Amino acid sequence: MLFDLHLHSRFSVDALTKPKTIVKVCKKNNWGFSLTDHNNMGAYKTKTPDNNIKKLAKEHKVFLIPGEEIKVLGQNKNIFGKQNCVGEVVVYFLNEPILPSTFFEIVDSVKEQDALLSCPHPFDWPRKNFKEFKNEWKKFDMMEIYNARAYYSGLNKNSEKFFEKISKEKKISALGVSDAHTPEEIGNGLTEINAKNEEEFRKEIKKGRTNVLARKKANVLNHLQTQLARNYLIKER
């Protein structure tokens, strides 16, 4: 089965897609998916039927893996007394959201919830990457080697090269994702996993048995839409 495991909805501050649109597109194409909004699981918790991603996926019989993209904070504080963002991680099979935290605090929360940890867009330097916690790569279950929103194709190539190196030392699964923030981006990157339920999904991930399908890159308009959403549009949450 094909999965898009990195998607954003209007519950993210920089995305335009309605939860029901995500389900509709994935249903049409027979894709599984994970909604991984930034630093919140509002779409999983909302009582509004048209926005509750769990209810929508169940109603339309679409394979959903609960997830969240979380800001990783540095150990040190800046001159304003706040911790700077040093990167992001994606966590799957969450029951409760994880707030922005240090890498090791997030790892502890992942263990507590029996979740899976993924490294998104690791070498995409225009966005926050994983430079600060690169040496902790063994703590990841998955790594994105194709992210359709990477600003340059070489950034995905760097991710792929690093993955090829570390996968010789540990079973880790490669992911292809869209990182979609708009409806037309859904499915731009996909991962093939031989799984029909959550148990099989976990098993295949732990054994590193995935295939990546890079379909299409996000265009300039998609990135501009993200900026508009962040700066001007009213969000769901």
Secondary structure, 3 states (H helix, E strand, C coil): CEEEEEECCCCCCCCCCCHHHHHHHHHHHCEEEEECCECCCHHHHCCCCCCCHHHHHHHHCCCECCEEEEEEEEEEECCCCCEEEEEEEEEECCCCCCCCEEHHHHHHHHHHCCCEEEECCCCCCCCCCCHHHHHHHHHCCEEEEEECCCCCHHHHHHHHHHHHHHCCCCCCEEEEECCECCHHHCCCEEEECCCCCHHHHHHHHHCCCCEEEECCCCCHHHHHHHHHHHHHCCCCC
